[in-house]
Amino acid sequence: MQSILPVLAVLGGILMVFAATMLVPLAFAFFGGDAALSAYDGAIAITFGAGLVLFLYCRRFKRELQPRDGFLLVSLVWAVLPAFGALPLMFHLKDLSFTDAYFEAVSGLTTTGASVLSGLDSLPTSINVWRCFMVLIGGMGILVLAVAILPLLGVGGSQLFKAETPGPMKDQKLTPRIAETARGLWTVYFAIALVCFLSLRLAGMGWADAFMHMCSTMGLGGFSSHDASFGYFQSPSIEAVTIVFMLIAGVNFALYFVAWKRRSLWGLLRDVEARTFVLTLVASALGIAVFLTAHGVYPSFGESLRHAAFNVVSVATTTGFATVDYAQWPVFAPVLMLFLCCFATCAGSTGGGIKMIRALLLVKGGRRELRRIVHPRAVVPVTLGQAAVNTDVLQSVLAFMLFYGAVMVGSTMLLLFTGLDVVTAFTATVACINNTGPGLGQVGPAGNYQDLTDFQTWVCSVTMLLGRLELFSILVLFTGSFWRK
């Protein structure tokens, strides 16, 4: 038990930080005079109080975190924070069950964007602000934010950063100190977020809408303050701005950090993963636009391109915004879009999925095996750019894909077992494990997850958490060796 107490001490500190983030929707409620003002007093008090009790009780056990501590803390944080993030929703929406409120908070913090709420246009502004602000927090990872301040708690943060950071290659340091790295990433993140906010405002959004949709765009989370999502605005200029920032948020933020430090975009432009990401989305958007025009879905190529570009980029980057009900398009288009969300975003971005770098390594590894079949004695290294990829990384990618497939099959079968139709069950699993949000069928862009049973909702919540932490950080807790000394 004493080995867990240092982890709980840090968890308490993170809960206190999380309570402070609720001041943002509280400010909107106070100055806007909306009906949810009283919901935040209790939520802040409970969250801060729980964190303070944990911190004070366990602080004498503080020590440098070991690798297993990092994985345990990451899993605890992402499982526990949504329970407290759900409090403002439950305190204001009296009919909302804990299951649905927890799902909504998990969806926000994991940047999934799946929702059980309808009537968003009539909700108090602060409630929608809190939903979207959780996406902004989760986008870069509340753990990376905590790593930046962990020295204040007397705890090192290296293991947390490795456990939380998405992607197969986590040992590359951008700066000598991990806290400096975390602060640098957040500085870049918020700087781009500010530009996104001002751009959406200039494109025609109101101040509150611009703030909320900036949060969802930068976090690639897809929460909106309107049931019709971006279809509410019917504005090509707003859509164009959002496409640009979804693409920006889908690229590894470490590249922006390095570009800022070196005052050069050369590293960003020559990055193989970033180039492949952009080219894949451009080609897919053009291809689906041609497909929609050929099938007469829209009268002109220009209109087809407008809707294809926005919705393809939105789904492929695991954002989940929509301008139209693309589930009504010929089935090839929405299925291709869901396929793209499985791998299109870059490692180190705020998007979900297996990441483009893993897809590239799988393709290159497959090509190597084909060559070795013809030339068994040939030494054929797998390279990314000009560098050879370590065999351990390739093995990690293969192991990740094994567990990814197992979780996808397992979640789908559980949902099918409960009586859900196959289209809804499979696409809900794809949307949740890749943190995309909308699927097809019952959970398509014109619907949401509110009609799922409690059990189905919990299955989707767990799947979102597994996807956000890229499986290993949680699954390692279920191995015997993790708990043995």
N, C-alpha and C positions, 0 to 999 in steps of 0.2 A: 504493500500500500504506500510506503514512504517513497518508493520510486516514482509513483504517479503524482505525488503532492507538488513537486516542482512544476510539473506540467499544468496542474490546476491553478497554481499561483499566476502563471503567465496568462492562462485562460481568463482569470479574474481581471487582470489588467486590460485585456482585449475587450472584455464586456464593458468596462468603464469607458473605453474609447468609443465603442459602438453606441453606448447611451448618448454620448456627446453628438453623434451624427444625427440623432433625432431632433436636435435643436433646429436643423434646417427646415423640416416640415412644420415644426412648432412656430418658427418665424413666419412662414407663409400663412399659417392659421391665425396667428396673432394680428398681423398687419392686414390680412385679408378679411378677418372677422368671420371665418367660415365655421360651420357647425361642428367640426372635429377638434376644436381647440382643446377640450378637456381630455381627449383621448391620449394626448402625449404626456400629460403630467404623471399619470400612473405608470405609463410605459417606461418613461425615463427613470422614475424612482425605483421601479422593480429591477430594471436592467442594471442601473448603476449600483443599487444596493446588493444585488446578487454578486456582481463583480467585486465590490468592495469586501464583502464577507469572505469570498474565496481568496482574495489577495491577502487580506490581513491574517487569515487562518494559516495559509500555506507559505507565506513569504519567508519564514525562517528556514524553509527547505530549499531555497533557491540555489541553483548551481548551473554550470554550463550544460546546455542541452546536448544530449547524445543523438545519434541518428534515429533510434527508435522513438525518442522523445518527440522529435520533429514530426514524424508521421502520426503519432498519437495525438499531438496537439492540433495538427492540421485537420484531422478527421473530427476531433471533438469540436473545434471552432465551427466548421462548416455544418455540423449536425446541430449544434446548440444555438448559434446565432439566429437561424430562422425562427426558432421558438420565441425569441425575444422580439425579432423583427415583426412577428405576427401580432404582437400585442396591440399596437395602434389600430390595426384593422379590426381585431375582435372587439376592442373597446368602443369603436364607433359603429361598426356593422354588427348589431346585436344578434342577428340571425346567422352569422357566419360561424361555422363550426371550427374547432381547433384544427381538424384535418385539412380543411380548405384554406384556412389562414396560414397554416404552416406551408402548404403547397405553394401558395402565392409568394410567401417570403423566400422559400427555397428557389422558386423560379426567378425571383428578382436577384438574389445574391449569386446564383449560379449563372446569371445572364441568359437564362433560357427564354423568358418572355411568354411562357404558357400561362394562361389565366383561367381562374374559375369565376371571375367577376364579370357581370354584364351591367349595362347602364352606366358605363364609365363617364359619359358626358354629364350625368347628374350627380356624380360623387363630389364631395368637397375637394377643392383644389389641393389642399395639403395632403389628402389621402393619395391622390394620384402622384403628387410630388414625392411622397415617401416610397411608393412603389417604384418609381423611376430612379430615385436617388439610390435605392438599394442596388440597382443595376450598375450605376456609376461606381459604387463602392466595390461591388463584386468584380467589376471589369478587370481591374488590375490585381485584385485579390486583397481582401482585408488583411491577410497575413503579411503581404509585402508592405502594407502601410504599418503594421505592427512591428515588423522587422526594423523599420526606420526609427522607431522610438524604443525598441527593446533595451538599448544600452541604459536608458533611464530606469529600467526595471532591474538592471544588473544581470541580464541574461543575454547570451550570444544568440545571433539569429541565423547563422549559416545553414543549419539543418532545416529550419523552417522554410527558408527561401528555396532550397533544393526540392523540398517536398511539395511546395505549392506551385512552383513555376512550371507551366506547361511545356511539353516538348521532350524529345529524347536526349538532348545534349545539355545537361544542366550544370556542368562543372566549369563552364567558361565564365570567368569573372570579368566584368566590365571595369571594375575598380578594385583596388586592393582590399577595401573594407566593404562587407556586405551591406551594412547600413547605408553607406554612401551610395551604393548601387541602387538600393530601394528608393532613397530620396531622389536620386537622379531620374529614375523611371517615373516616379509620381510627378516630378516637376514637368517632364515632357508631356505626360498624360494630361495634366491640368492645363498646360499651355495650349495644347491642341484642342482640348475641350472648350476653352475660352473662345478660341477662334471659331469653333463650330457653333457655339451659342450665338455669337454676334452675327455669323453668316446666316443662320436660320432666322434671326430677327430681321435682318436686312432683306431676306427673301420674302418676308411677308407674315411670319408667325408673330403672335403676341408674345410678350415677355415671358409669361408663365409657360406657355406651350413651347417656346424656344428652349427654356431651361429644361423642361421635362424630356423633350425629344433629343436634346443634346445628351442628356444622361443616358438615354436608351441607345442612342447612336454610337457614342464612344464606348459604351460597354457591350455593344452588339447584342442587346437584350430584347429589343422589340416591344417593350411596354409602351402604351400610348395612353393619352387622356381621352381618347375618343374610340367608341366601338368600331367605327369604320376605319380606324388606323389612319394612314396617310390618304385614304380615299376621302376623308373629311375635308381636306384642304383643296383638292382638285387644282393643284398648282405645279406646273412643270418646273418652275424655278426652285421651289422648295424641294421637289424630288431630286433635281440635279445636285443641289447642295448636299442633300443627304447621301446620295450615291457616292460623292467624292469622299465624304468623311467615313462612310462605311468601309470603303476601300482602304483609307488611311488606317482605320482601327483594325483592319484585318491583316496588317503587316506587323512584323516583329518590332515592338517598341524599342528594343535594344538597338536596332539600326538607327532610329531617330536620335537616341541618346548619343551614340557614337558620332553621328553626323553633326550633332550640336557641339560636342566636345572638340571635334577636329575641324569644324567649320567647313565641311565638305560633304556633298551628296554622293560622292563616288562610290562609297561602300554600299549605300542603299541601292544605287542603280545597277551595280554588278552582282547583287545578291541573287543567287540562283532561285531560291525559294520565292522571294518577292516577285521576281520576273515571271516565274511560272504561274504564280497566283493571279497576277494581273492578266496575263495572256489567256489563262483558262477562263476567267470570268468574261473578258471581252469577247472571246470566241463563242462562249455559250450564249451570251446575250444576243449576239448577232444571229447565231444559228436558230435560237428560239423565235426571234423576231421574224426571220424568213419563214419559219414553220407556221407561225400564227397567221402571217399574211397569206401564205399558200392555202391555208385551210379557211380563209375568209372570216377569221375571228374578229379582225378589225379591218376597216375599209382601206387603210393606207399603211405603207411600210413605216412611215414616220410614227403613227400612233402605236403600231405594233412594237417598234423599237423603244418607245417611251415606256410602255408598260413592261416589256420584257426586260429592259435594262434595270429598272428599279426592282422588280420582284426577283429576278435572277440574282442580282447582287445581294439583296436582302436575305434570301434563303441560303444562298451559297456561303455567305459570311456568318451564318447562324444568327442573324439579327431577328428576322421574323416580322418585319413591317409588311404591309400589303397596301396596294392602291386599288386592287380589284380582287374578286374571288377567283384566283387562278386555278382553283380546283375544278372550275367549269371549263377550263381550256381542254383541248384534246389531251388524253391521258399521258402521252409521251412527255409533254412539257413539265407538268408538276412532278412527275417521277424523276426526270433528269435533274430538276432543281433539288429534290431531296437527296439524290445521289451525290450532288456536288457538296451539299452541306456536311457530308461525312468526312471530307478531307480538304476542302478548298482553303481554309484559313491557315495562316502561318503560325508556327510555334513562337511563343512570346507575344502573341497578339491577344486581344480580349475575346476572340472567337473560340468555339468549341470544335468537336470532331477530332479525328486522328491526326490532323495537321498535314499540310502539304509536304513538309520535309519527310515525314514517315512514308507518304505515298511515293515520293521520289526515290527513297531508299529501297522500298519494296520493288519498284519497277527496275531499278538498277541492279538489285540483287537477283531478280528473276532473269534479267538479261545475262548476268554473269554465269548463272547456272546453265543456261542454254549454251553459252560458249564453252563451258567446261565439259558438257556432254560431247561436243564435237572434238575438243582438245583437252583431254583429261589431265594432262601434265602442265597445262598452261597456268601461269600465275596471273590472275585477272583481278586486280584490286577494285573495289567499289569506291568511286571518287564523287565528291560533291564540290563543284567548282574545281579548284586545283588541288584540293587536299584529299588524301585517302581517308576513308571512314574506318574507324576501329571496329574490329570484329565484335567486341562487346556491345557496341551500339546497335549493330545489325541484329544480334541475338535479342537485345532488349526490344527492338521493333517487332520482331517475330513473336516474342512472348506477349507483347502488348496486343497485337492483332488476334492472338489466340483468345485472350481474356475478353477483348472487345467483342469478338464474335460470340463467345459463350454468354456474355451478359445480354447481348442483343437477342439471342435465341431464347435464353431463359426468361427475360422480361416479356417477350412476345408470347411465349407459351403460357405464362402466368395470366396475362390479360385475356388470352383466348380461353383459358380454363374458367374464367369468371363469366364467360358468355359474350364478350365483346367481339364484334365482327372482325374479320381478318385484316381488312384494309385499315380500320381504326387502330387495332392492336399493333400491327407492324409499324405503321407510320408514327403512332404515338411514341413507340419505343425509339425509333430512329430520331424523332424530334427531341426526345428527352435526353438520350445518351449523348447526342451531339449538341445539346443546349441550343436548339433552334427555335422551339416553341410550337408553331402550328404544324400539323401533319396534314392528313387527308381524311376523308370520311367524316365521322362525328367530331373530330378535333381539327377540322380544316380551317382555313383563314376566315371563313364566314361564321365559324362556331367557336367553341372553346372547351375546356375540360370540366365544366361545372356539372355535367350530367353523369360523370363517372361515379361509381360507388366509392365508399371510403377505402376499401381494400385496393381498388384500381388506382385511386389517387395516391396511396402510400407507395405502391409499386412504382408509379411515375416519379414520385419524390425521391425515392432511393436511387432510381436510374439517373435522375438529374445530378445527384450528388456524386455518384460514381463517375459520370461523364466529366463533371467539372474538375474533379481531382485526378482524372486520367487513370482510374481504376486501381493502380498499384498502391497509392497512398492509403486507400481504405482496405483493399483486399489483403494487404500484408498483415493487417491486424488479426486476420483469421488463420494465421499460420502458427504452429506450435513453437517454432524457433524464435518467433518475435517475443514471446513471453518468457522464454527460458533465459537464464543468466548466461 
